[in-house]
Amino acid sequence: MFRNLRLHQCRGSAVVETAVMAPLLLAMMLGMTEMGSAFLIRQTMTNAAREGARVASLPGSTLTDVQTAVANTMSGASLQPSTYTVNSNINSLTPNDTEVWVDVTLPFNRATFTGSMFGGGSFNLHSRAAMRLEGSATSAGSQGVTP
């Protein structure tokens, strides 16, 4: 008689333990998915900034060329140009400049599934890449070529 009573009480405790732990495990899995997605998009942004800087380092490049190169790379993550910003110093280069940089900025809430539900709109993901200009005096000198 006592054995049946004890077995019946154990069944109820398993249901309670599951009810308590299931939301916690679900929240952890959702958090890992969110962060994984954000890291994937951050890596895509880094690649896009590098590709934009590579294009910007070529002689005769314009900001439109840089934006197109970044857009082509960002489209791999299904991000439209309206969701991120591209900045570069390509329009303000002087003949003495030897380096060009490209910035790509994306609001964090655009990189996650939950958006700004958990405060994701309060900061940005940012990536910057810099490259030496092709044909600059420093790059020609470093290759052993005299200008």
N, C-alpha and C positions, 0 to 999 in steps of 0.2 A: 504494500500500500504506500509506504513512504517513497519507495523507488519510483513509482509512477508519478507521484506528486513532484519530486525533484526533477525528473525528466521534462515534465510539462513546463516548469519554471525556466529551465535552460533554453527552451525554444523561444520564449518571449524575449530573453536577453539578447539572443542573436539578431532578432529583428530590430531591436533598439540600437545595438551597436552598428548595424548596417545603415540605419536611418541617420545616425550621427556622422559616420565616416564617409558615406557616399557623396554628399555635397562638398566635403573638403577635397576628396580625390578628384572630383569633377572640376573644381576650381583650380587645382594644381595642373591638371591636364590642359585646361583652357589657357592658363598662364604660360605654360611651356609652348603652346601653339602660337600664342600672341608674340612672345619674345622670339621664337624661331622665324616667324614672318618678318618681324622688324629687322632682325639680323640679315635675312635674305635681301630685303630691300636696301638696307645700309650697304651691303656689299655691291649691289647693283649700282647704287649711287657712286660708290668709289670707282667702279669700272667706268661709269659714264663720265665722271670728272676727269679720269685719266684719258679717255678717248677724246674728250673735248680739248684737253690740254695738248694732246698729240696733234690734233688738227690745228689748234691755235699756234703751235710752234712752227708750222710751215709758212714759208714766205707768201704773202698775199692773202692770207686768211682773213675772214671777217667774222664779226660776232654772229652773223646769221649762219655761217659755216659751223661755228662752234655749237650753236643751239641745235642745229640739225644733227650733228654727231651725238650730242647728249640725248636728244629725243629718240634717235634710233636705238641707243643702248637702253634707255629707260622704258621703251616700249616692250622690251623683253619681260619686264615685271608688270605689264599692263598699266603703266602709269602714263597718263596723258600730260602734255606740256602745261596744262592749266593747273596741275596739282603741285608743281615744283617750280623753283626759280633758278635761273642760271646767271651768274655774274662772272665777269672776266675783266682783266685789265688790258685786253687786246686793243681797245679803241684809244687808250691813253699811252701807248708805248712810244718811247723816244728812240732815236738811233743808238743811244748809249745803253738802253735796256738789254739785258741778256736773258731774262726769264719772263715767262708768261704763266698766269695762273687762272684756274677755273674753279668756281664754287658752285656746288649744287646743294640746295636747301629744300627740305620737305617737312611739313608739319607732321609730328609723330602720330597724330590721329588719322592721317592718311595711310600710315604704314601698318595699321592694325585692323583687326576685324571688329573690335568693339568701338572704334572711333574715340570720341572724347568722353565716353561713359565713365572711365576711371581716371580722368584728368589728363588724357593723352594730348589734348590741344594746347597744353601750357608750355611745351618746348618743341624744338625742331631737331631733326636729324640733319647733320651737316657733313659735307665731304669736300675736301679741297685737294687739287692736284696741281703741281707746278712742273714746268719743263723748260729746258734751255731752248732759246730760239735757234732755229736752223739758220746757219749763215752768220751768226753773231761772231764778233771778234774772239770772245772767250771760247766758244765751242770750236771754232776753227783752230785756235791755238792749242787746245787740249788734244786735238787729233794729230798734231804735228804738222799742220798745214799753215803756211804763212799767209796772212791776208793780203 
